[in-house]
Amino acid sequence: MSHKYPSSHVLYRKLTREYPRIARGDGCYLYDDQGRRYLDGSGGAYVVNVGHGVSEIAEALACQAGRVAYVSGTTFTSDPVEEFAAEIAQLSPGDLDLVYPLGSGSEAVEAALKLARQYWVESGRTKKHKLLALAPSYHGNTLLALSASSREQYKTYYREWLVPVVRAPASYPYRCQCGGVAPLCAECSGAAIEAAILREGPDTVAALIAEPVGGSSSGASVPAAEYWPRVREICSRYEVLLVADEILTGAGRTGTWSALESYGVVPDIMVLGKGLAGGYAPLSAVVAPRRLVDVLARGSGVFLHAQTFSHHATLCAAGVATIRYLQRHGLIQRCAAMGRVLHQRLQELRSFACVGDVRGKGLLAGIEFVEDRSTQRPFPPSARFAESFAANALDRGLVVWPNAGQLADGTGDLAMLAPPFVIDEQQIGEMVTLFGEAVEQTVSQVKATR
Ligand SMILES: Cc1ncc(COP(=O)(O)O)c(C=O)c1O
C-alpha cells in the first residue's frame, strides 16, 4: 500500500508526497517498514531530546495509564501533575515556579498570552492589551499564536481571522548592519524593541513574546550577550511582560535548561514544549511567578483558560520520566559538549558556495543557503532549495528540518539540525557527511533546471 494521498485514509500534512512508514526507533536512528535506516538529525520537529526507544519512559507512561490515565484538571490533581510542576519549578530560573501543563506549544503560547492580559486587567491596567512580537518569529499555528508569528505564508487563507500584533525586528546577525558585533545596530541591541514600545505607548503594551534563540524562524540566530539583559531592562522599565517562548530552545536544547538562563535573564512568563517529554507524549507548559498569579488569586480567583487535556496525568508522567532521565544521564551537559563538536564540524559546510551561514547553540544549528554568498542573495522561491535539499537528505537517510521563506519578502532557505542529545562524535560526522552530499546533489539539480 502506498502512503500517499489519496490511497490511504490519512489526511497527510503534504498531499503530494509519499511517506515512509516508520516501524521503530533506537537512539538517533529510525527504521522504516522496509528496513531502511534514517539518522534523525532534527529529532523530528526538534522534539526527540532523549533519543528514540527509551523503554523506561515508555514504561512510566504505561504505568500511569494503568493506574489512572486521566482526571479533569478542573476537579482533581494527581501525583504526576504535582511532580511535574515541582520538577519544572526547580529547574526554572528566578521566581518562575507555577506550572500549567498543556499539550502543544501553540496551546501554551495562547495560555501564556491570555495570562499576561488577565494579569493586567485584574491589576486595573485595562489599557494594556497590545502584544509585541518580533520578525522573523514563530510561535505556533492556532490563531493567537499565528497572529504573533511573523510567518506570512502560514497566514495566507486566514488573515481575516487574525488579531493585530505590534512588530519589531528580531536580532538576525547574518542579515543586519552590525553582523552581531559591537557597536550593535538597533535590531541587535534591543533598541528596536524600545522604539516599538515607545511608538505604541508603554501603557498600552501588555507583553513582548520572543524566542531567546531563533528557532526555524531565524534559523538558530543567536543574539549577542548584551541583547537579552537590555531587553529585560526595557521590559521592566516600561512594565511590559517578557514572555520567553522556549518551546523549541527549552528543555536543554541549547545546552542549558532554558536558553535565556545563559544570558542571566529571567522572563516574566516562560513557555516550554516540544522536547519536554521527548516526543513520548505531547506536553507543554506555561511557567509563571507567584507575583503574577497572586493578582488573579486575590481578584477573580481563577485563570480564565480551560482545556480538557490540561494537567493530564499520563502526559505529565511522561514529562517527569523524561526530565529525570535527562538529569540521571547528564544529557543537558552532553548536549552542550556535543553541541561544540557539532558546530566545529559544521564549519566544513562553508566550503560550499551556497552555504551563506552556519550558526546556533548547543545541539541546535541553522544552515542558511544563498544563491550568491557575496551579496547574501537568497535563491528564488521557485528553486525550492530547502525542500529539495531535505528530500535529497532523506533519500540518503538523513532527517533535517527545512524551512523556507523566513525573510520579509518570503524568500530564504534554511536547513535545521537538532539531533537527540545522545548523539556521539561518529554520528555527528555521519550527519555532516550526508548533509554535504545532499548539498552537492541539490546544487547540481538547481543548476540543471535553471
Ligand atoms: C518557538 C516555537 N513556539 C511555538 C511553537 C508551536 O508549537 P506546536 O507546533 O507544538 O504547537 C513552535 C513550533 O515549531 C516553535 O518553534
The ligand as a Gaussian input file, in Angstrom:
#p B3LYP/6-31G(d) Opt

LIG

0 1
 C        9.339000      28.748000      19.034000
 C        8.076000      27.970000      18.838000
 N        6.967000      28.329000      19.503000
 C        5.800000      27.677000      19.374000
 C        5.704000      26.587000      18.518000
 C        4.384000      25.871000      18.372000
 O        4.472000      24.587000      18.915000
 P        3.457000      23.444000      18.428000
 O        3.819000      23.137000      16.996000
 O        3.755000      22.305000      19.361000
 O        2.087000      23.950000      18.570000
 C        6.828000      26.182000      17.797000
 C        6.730000      25.058000      16.845000
 O        7.547000      24.840000      15.996000
 C        8.041000      26.894000      17.951000
 O        9.134000      26.552000      17.268000

